[in-house]
């Protein structure tokens, strides 16, 4: 039953059982989210939702240091000529809404960094399981003179409450899997050596149940939980687009370029929250 059923530029889809797929994301060198990522995720959902047997998708990374990085800012207005391609600022809210309402249960298995858009993608899935120490979540936008616009504010306010959402968003700091579980945006944090086995067993268990029951359960929980509306998501994404013109955001972008020249691009990308902390004199 197991086998690779689809391989794109960035996604490898492994069919573990007829009801359970693993989707492995790989976009070297740092797993940034770019227009091709968005296109392939849209195309993936087109294919997945046509499969009446599929019940569970686990998203994971093929990169040990990054689950999914921030948006590739230089390319984010591009719309590639390939299946699933859409303008991000207008269509990302629709993708998140699609995940919310999808008959498929989506799970993010996180080790490594989930920064900015990567964190927001994980939040948009139905559940997050993470490595206690190796997973690092951060909405870094405030550190660069901007604000999260991909749903992070909406999800965190619902999941962790106002005060902790303010802490996470305004600090632009990193939170490991263990703290994420304590705060409430991670379902369960496990030792890195236990993560794969736990998520695999969980996915297989859920995928063994009747799809009709899973779908009804998800619909009922969505109706009773405060999930973001499409309008709220669109408003935040639109605000993010306008922030690009702020002097503070432009200065933040230049600051990142300067830091990359000083410390090296890899060092900056691996340690974005720490780099922003240098402004306040943190070591």
C-alpha positions as CSV (number, residue, x, y, z in Angstrom):
1,X,0.0,0.0,0.0
2,X,2.8,2.4,0.9
3,X,4.4,4.4,-1.9
4,X,5.1,7.8,-3.4
5,X,2.0,8.8,-5.4
6,X,3.0,12.3,-6.4
7,X,6.3,14.2,-6.5
8,X,6.4,17.9,-7.3
9,X,9.2,20.4,-7.1
10,X,8.6,20.9,-3.3
11,X,6.2,18.2,-2.2
12,X,6.6,14.5,-1.9
13,X,3.3,12.7,-1.2
14,X,3.6,9.2,0.4
15,X,0.6,7.0,0.6
16,X,0.9,5.2,3.9
17,X,-2.5,3.6,3.7
18,X,-5.5,4.4,1.5
19,X,-6.8,6.7,4.2
20,X,-3.5,8.3,5.3
21,X,-1.0,10.4,3.4
22,X,2.3,12.0,4.4
23,X,3.3,15.2,2.7
24,X,7.0,16.0,2.9
25,X,7.9,19.6,2.2
26,X,11.4,20.5,0.9
27,X,12.4,23.8,-0.6
28,X,16.2,24.2,-0.2
29,X,18.1,25.9,1.3
30,X,15.7,27.0,4.1
31,X,12.2,25.8,3.3
32,X,10.9,29.3,2.6
33,X,7.3,29.6,1.6
34,X,7.1,31.0,-2.0
35,X,4.5,31.3,-4.8
36,X,5.5,27.7,-5.9
37,X,4.8,26.4,-2.4
38,X,1.3,28.0,-2.5
39,X,0.6,26.6,-6.0
40,X,1.6,23.1,-5.0
41,X,-0.4,23.2,-1.8
42,X,-3.5,24.3,-3.7
43,X,-2.9,21.5,-6.3
44,X,-2.3,19.0,-3.5
45,X,-5.7,19.8,-2.0
46,X,-7.4,19.6,-5.4
47,X,-6.0,16.0,-5.8
48,X,-6.6,15.0,-2.1
49,X,-10.2,16.1,-1.9
50,X,-11.1,14.0,-5.0
51,X,-9.9,10.9,-3.2
52,X,-12.9,9.6,-1.3
53,X,-10.8,7.2,0.7
54,X,-8.4,9.8,2.1
55,X,-9.0,10.9,5.7
56,X,-5.7,12.1,7.1
57,X,-2.8,14.2,5.8
58,X,0.3,14.7,7.9
59,X,2.5,17.6,6.8
60,X,6.2,17.3,7.7
61,X,9.6,18.6,6.5
62,X,12.5,17.1,4.7
63,X,14.8,19.7,6.3
64,X,16.1,19.1,9.8
65,X,16.4,22.8,10.7
66,X,13.1,24.1,9.1
67,X,9.6,22.9,9.1
68,X,8.6,25.8,7.0
69,X,10.2,29.2,6.9
70,X,8.9,32.7,6.3
71,X,7.6,34.0,3.1
72,X,10.0,34.7,0.3
73,X,9.3,38.4,0.4
74,X,11.1,39.2,-2.9
75,X,8.9,36.8,-4.8
76,X,5.6,36.9,-2.9
77,X,3.7,38.9,-5.6
78,X,4.6,36.4,-8.4
79,X,2.0,34.0,-9.7
80,X,3.8,31.1,-11.5
81,X,2.5,29.4,-14.5
82,X,1.6,26.0,-13.0
83,X,-1.4,24.2,-11.6
84,X,-2.8,25.7,-8.4
85,X,-1.0,29.0,-8.8
86,X,-2.9,32.0,-7.3
87,X,-2.1,35.5,-6.0
88,X,-1.2,35.0,-2.4
89,X,-2.6,38.2,-0.9
90,X,-6.1,37.6,-2.3
91,X,-6.2,33.8,-2.1
92,X,-4.4,32.7,1.0
93,X,-7.5,33.3,3.2
94,X,-9.4,31.0,0.9
95,X,-6.8,28.3,1.3
96,X,-7.0,28.5,5.1
97,X,-10.8,28.4,5.0
98,X,-10.5,25.4,2.8
99,X,-8.3,23.6,5.3
100,X,-10.8,24.5,8.1
101,X,-13.7,23.0,6.2
102,X,-11.9,20.2,4.4
103,X,-13.3,16.7,4.9
104,X,-9.6,15.7,5.4
105,X,-8.0,15.9,8.9
106,X,-4.7,17.8,8.5
107,X,-1.8,17.5,11.0
108,X,1.4,19.4,11.2
109,X,4.4,17.4,12.5
110,X,6.9,20.0,13.5
111,X,10.6,19.7,14.2
112,X,12.9,22.6,13.3
113,X,11.7,26.1,12.7
114,X,8.2,27.3,11.9
115,X,8.7,31.0,11.4
116,X,6.2,33.6,10.2
117,X,4.3,32.0,7.3
118,X,5.5,28.6,8.3
119,X,3.9,29.0,11.8
120,X,0.7,30.3,10.2
121,X,0.5,27.3,7.9
122,X,0.9,25.0,10.9
123,X,-1.8,26.9,12.8
124,X,-4.1,26.5,9.8
125,X,-4.0,22.7,10.0
126,X,-6.3,20.9,12.4
127,X,-3.6,19.8,14.8
128,X,0.1,20.4,15.6
129,X,2.4,17.8,17.2
130,X,5.9,19.0,17.8
131,X,9.4,18.0,19.1
132,X,9.8,19.4,22.6
133,X,13.1,21.2,22.1
134,X,13.8,21.0,18.3
135,X,10.6,22.7,17.2
136,X,10.7,26.5,17.3
137,X,7.7,28.6,16.5
138,X,7.9,32.4,15.9
139,X,5.9,35.1,14.4
140,X,8.8,37.4,13.7
141,X,7.1,40.2,11.8
142,X,7.0,42.8,14.6
143,X,10.7,42.6,14.8
144,X,11.0,43.8,11.2
145,X,8.5,46.6,11.5
146,X,5.5,44.6,10.2
147,X,2.7,42.4,11.6
148,X,1.5,38.9,10.9
149,X,-1.2,38.8,8.2
150,X,-1.6,35.1,7.3
151,X,-3.9,34.1,10.1
152,X,-1.5,34.0,13.0
153,X,-3.2,36.7,15.0
154,X,-6.6,35.1,14.5
155,X,-5.5,31.6,15.4
156,X,-3.4,32.5,18.4
157,X,-6.1,34.8,19.9
158,X,-8.5,31.8,19.7
159,X,-6.1,29.1,20.9
160,X,-4.1,30.8,23.7
161,X,-6.1,33.9,24.6
162,X,-5.5,37.6,24.3
163,X,-2.6,38.1,26.7
164,X,-0.5,35.2,25.4
165,X,-1.3,36.1,21.8
166,X,0.1,39.6,22.5
167,X,3.2,38.1,24.0
168,X,3.9,35.8,21.0
169,X,3.1,38.4,18.4
170,X,4.7,41.5,19.9
171,X,7.9,39.8,21.2
172,X,8.7,38.3,17.8
173,X,10.5,35.6,19.9
174,X,10.8,31.8,19.4
175,X,8.7,29.3,21.5
176,X,9.8,25.7,21.5
177,X,7.4,22.8,21.3
178,X,7.2,22.3,25.0
179,X,6.2,25.9,25.7
180,X,3.8,25.7,22.7
181,X,2.0,22.8,24.4
182,X,1.9,24.7,27.7
183,X,0.5,27.8,26.0
184,X,-2.1,25.8,23.9
185,X,-1.1,26.1,20.3
186,X,0.6,22.7,20.2
187,X,-1.5,19.6,20.8
188,X,1.3,17.6,22.3
189,X,5.1,18.0,22.5
190,X,7.2,14.9,22.5
191,X,10.9,13.9,22.6
192,X,12.3,14.1,19.1
193,X,12.9,10.4,19.1
194,X,9.2,9.7,19.9
195,X,7.6,12.2,17.5
196,X,7.5,10.2,14.3
197,X,6.1,7.0,15.9
198,X,3.5,8.9,17.9
199,X,2.1,10.9,14.9
200,X,2.2,7.8,12.7
201,X,0.2,5.7,15.2
202,X,-2.3,8.6,15.8
203,X,-2.8,9.2,12.0
204,X,-3.3,5.5,11.4
205,X,-5.8,5.2,14.2
206,X,-7.9,8.2,13.0
207,X,-7.7,7.0,9.4
208,X,-9.1,3.6,10.4
209,X,-12.4,5.2,11.5
210,X,-15.5,6.0,9.3
211,X,-14.9,9.2,7.2
212,X,-18.5,10.3,7.8
213,X,-18.0,10.3,11.5
214,X,-14.7,12.2,11.3
215,X,-16.2,14.8,9.0
216,X,-19.2,15.4,11.3
217,X,-17.0,15.6,14.3
218,X,-14.8,18.2,12.6
219,X,-17.9,20.2,11.5
220,X,-19.4,20.2,15.0
221,X,-16.2,21.3,16.6
222,X,-15.6,24.0,14.1
223,X,-19.1,25.3,14.8
224,X,-18.4,25.5,18.5
225,X,-14.8,26.7,18.4
226,X,-13.8,30.2,17.4
227,X,-12.2,29.5,14.0
228,X,-11.3,32.5,11.9
229,X,-13.8,33.6,9.3
230,X,-12.8,34.1,5.7
231,X,-13.5,37.8,6.2
232,X,-11.2,38.1,9.2
233,X,-8.4,36.3,7.4
234,X,-8.8,38.5,4.3
235,X,-8.8,41.7,6.4
236,X,-5.5,40.7,8.0
237,X,-3.9,39.7,4.7
238,X,-5.0,43.0,3.2
239,X,-3.5,44.9,6.1
240,X,-0.2,43.1,5.7
241,X,-0.1,44.1,2.1
242,X,-0.5,47.8,3.0
243,X,2.2,47.5,5.7
244,X,4.8,46.9,3.0
245,X,4.6,50.7,2.3
246,X,5.3,51.7,5.9
247,X,8.7,53.4,6.4
248,X,9.2,51.0,9.4
249,X,8.7,47.9,7.3
250,X,11.1,49.2,4.6
251,X,13.7,50.0,7.3
252,X,13.2,46.5,8.7
253,X,13.8,44.9,5.4
254,X,17.0,46.9,5.0
255,X,18.1,45.9,8.5
256,X,17.7,42.2,7.6
257,X,19.9,42.7,4.5
258,X,22.5,44.5,6.7
259,X,22.4,41.7,9.3
260,X,22.8,39.1,6.5
261,X,26.0,40.9,5.3
262,X,27.3,41.0,8.8
263,X,26.5,37.5,10.1
264,X,25.8,35.6,6.9
265,X,22.4,34.7,5.5
266,X,22.2,31.2,7.0
267,X,23.0,32.5,10.5
268,X,20.3,35.2,10.3
269,X,17.7,32.9,8.9
270,X,18.4,30.2,11.6
271,X,18.2,32.7,14.4
272,X,15.8,35.4,13.3
273,X,14.2,36.0,16.7
274,X,17.6,36.3,18.3
275,X,18.7,38.7,15.6
276,X,15.7,40.9,16.4
277,X,16.6,40.7,20.1
278,X,19.9,42.4,19.4
279,X,18.0,45.6,19.0
280,X,17.2,45.6,22.7
281,X,20.7,44.6,23.7
282,X,19.9,41.0,24.2
283,X,22.8,38.6,23.8
